[in-house]
Amino acid sequence: MIRLFATAALFTLTAATAQAGESLTVRVHNAAVEACAPERSASLPVSHYGAIDRHCIDRISSAALRQMAAVAQAKTEASTAALVGN
């Protein structure tokens, strides 16, 4: 289920990259807010809803940022290895 939310967040993030002036973390956060919408339930008290929603947003945002950092690191290592190999 976390992969589904992370995928949805990344898809939304990709669609939002055309928006100028937003930082990466803001776009990730906004995508996580949209991805967490299905976890919101009208049957839960507002206090629970807020805590659940914040936890979901934090979880998805940090997962997406870690994944992006890993991809960036891998690209950096690959380009460094290519430069060293030449």
PLY file of the C-alpha trace (Angstrom):
ply
format ascii 1.0
element vertex 86
property float x
property float y
property float z
element edge 85
property int vertex1
property int vertex2
end_header
0.00 0.00 0.00
2.91 2.34 0.74
4.28 1.67 -2.74
0.91 2.59 -4.21
0.92 5.90 -2.35
4.55 6.57 -3.21
3.88 5.81 -6.86
0.84 8.07 -6.83
2.86 10.79 -5.15
5.67 10.50 -7.68
3.18 10.49 -10.56
1.54 13.61 -9.21
4.96 15.13 -8.64
5.94 14.43 -12.23
2.77 16.11 -13.44
3.46 19.09 -11.21
7.03 19.70 -12.39
5.80 22.15 -14.99
4.83 24.56 -12.23
7.53 27.20 -11.90
8.72 28.63 -8.63
8.01 25.64 -6.41
10.82 23.86 -4.66
11.20 20.10 -4.85
10.15 19.60 -1.24
6.99 21.66 -1.74
6.06 19.64 -4.83
6.73 16.37 -2.97
4.63 17.55 -0.03
1.74 18.58 -2.30
1.88 15.24 -4.09
1.86 13.42 -0.74
-1.20 15.41 0.37
-3.04 14.23 -2.75
-1.83 10.65 -2.32
-3.03 10.57 1.30
-6.56 11.69 0.45
-7.93 8.10 0.37
-6.78 7.55 3.97
-9.01 10.36 5.20
-12.18 9.01 6.70
-15.29 10.87 7.75
-15.90 8.26 10.44
-12.80 9.26 12.43
-12.74 12.22 14.84
-11.01 15.33 13.54
-8.16 14.90 16.03
-7.46 11.40 14.71
-7.85 12.51 11.11
-5.21 15.22 11.55
-2.69 12.85 13.13
-3.29 10.12 10.57
-3.08 12.59 7.71
0.15 14.20 8.99
1.73 10.77 9.49
0.75 9.68 5.98
2.09 12.88 4.42
5.35 12.67 6.37
5.79 8.98 5.48
5.19 9.44 1.76
7.20 12.66 1.51
10.23 11.18 3.21
10.01 7.98 1.14
9.81 9.96 -2.10
12.69 12.25 -1.13
14.84 9.25 -0.11
14.09 7.57 -3.44
14.96 10.73 -5.37
18.18 11.13 -3.38
19.13 7.52 -4.13
18.51 8.04 -7.85
20.54 11.26 -7.83
23.36 9.52 -5.95
23.36 6.65 -8.43
23.50 9.09 -11.36
26.37 10.97 -9.72
28.30 7.77 -9.11
27.68 6.60 -12.68
28.84 9.89 -14.19
31.88 9.95 -11.89
32.75 6.38 -12.85
32.41 7.32 -16.52
34.76 10.27 -16.07
37.30 8.21 -14.16
37.12 5.45 -16.78
37.96 7.86 -19.60
0 1
1 2
2 3
3 4
4 5
5 6
6 7
7 8
8 9
9 10
10 11
11 12
12 13
13 14
14 15
15 16
16 17
17 18
18 19
19 20
20 21
21 22
22 23
23 24
24 25
25 26
26 27
27 28
28 29
29 30
30 31
31 32
32 33
33 34
34 35
35 36
36 37
37 38
38 39
39 40
40 41
41 42
42 43
43 44
44 45
45 46
46 47
47 48
48 49
49 50
50 51
51 52
52 53
53 54
54 55
55 56
56 57
57 58
58 59
59 60
60 61
61 62
62 63
63 64
64 65
65 66
66 67
67 68
68 69
69 70
70 71
71 72
72 73
73 74
74 75
75 76
76 77
77 78
78 79
79 80
80 81
81 82
82 83
83 84
84 85
